[in-house]
């Protein structure tokens, strides 16, 4: 039997050709040498050749409790043996009831009703649909429009994609739904300085958009507590309180997209708590099961649900076959209890200053780091060509850096994370929430070596051949 250049059998290379790749270029889709990870433990992954990688992105911001937890795997197996499937369509089963009770108990205020779906995209789609039907139940059928922020990622289903503000993802599917409008995000306004928060241009533009559209036509404003795409954008103080006041003035519902930010990622159970948000709806996914099974959902304020159910409509006309699946909700229960019992949100909060200090030191050492932004275990390094001269990457340089130079450098040092070029060039760092100081020190070492590879390329146009120890 033949073998590929890295030792993979020819038959295995042919087998990889049958798998469709998500968000993959033609080269990545057709690459027979694409990475194949076979095992995970704690904060680390191993590929089929035994190479170890530090998971610097928690999979996709989702493996909060870490890899290889036998207790959570056992919860899935036990539930599958007991009851593999039952619906939440005018019925229920114990895992969905317990998961909903746990989640509503962790949510602040009167965020109380948990509606399960299967992913973050579906969660945001559900929030959009609930907002529209809620306003219909109040005799305001013209309230159909949704505002979301530029460069924000809210998902790939048609409604969620229409809310997504990333041109590259939207353009192939135009025309999208017409009742969505993007408004400015907080890039450049992390600190409001001498400007009162209410007077910030990024906030005034949101209210101006509502007025331009006609407040009687706007149903929902959706935003992430800390916006991922566009630069890991931490809002200025009182930003979310101003969003609440704007929405209240104009009768608009406010949704917090906590798909990334919840279940300890920002050192709180929900990211909305970190930024002082008081939304009507919060959406979640990812960390609710730490990716051991697919699950998403939304939590709605109890008075809004009661108002809809007490109206002539008397139903929320939405559902999914797998929403609240017994195995997925059993995994959620086991995961949330583990996060709670092991004090993972508190652990993140306690280690955040150490994490931030290490990243700040890396920024000091590397001229290619423009800024460090983030909170909890959710950070990004914004990159550019040269801090001394202030030179930004050209578009072609940014594509090369994020598409080839940084991934190659990360592969050499055993780091698995994302170089993101959808806004400013970013190196994303969001390790599993169980990471301790030893793991964070390893992360700093690998990022240091990765940035050294970038520095070498910027100085010489040639990739560095050396690597730090794995």
Order of alpha helices (4+ residues) and beta strands (2+ residues): alpha-alpha-beta-beta-beta-alpha-alpha-alpha-beta-alpha-beta-alpha-alpha-beta-alpha-beta-beta-beta-alpha-beta-alpha-beta-beta-alpha-alpha-alpha-beta-beta-alpha-alpha-beta-beta-beta-alpha
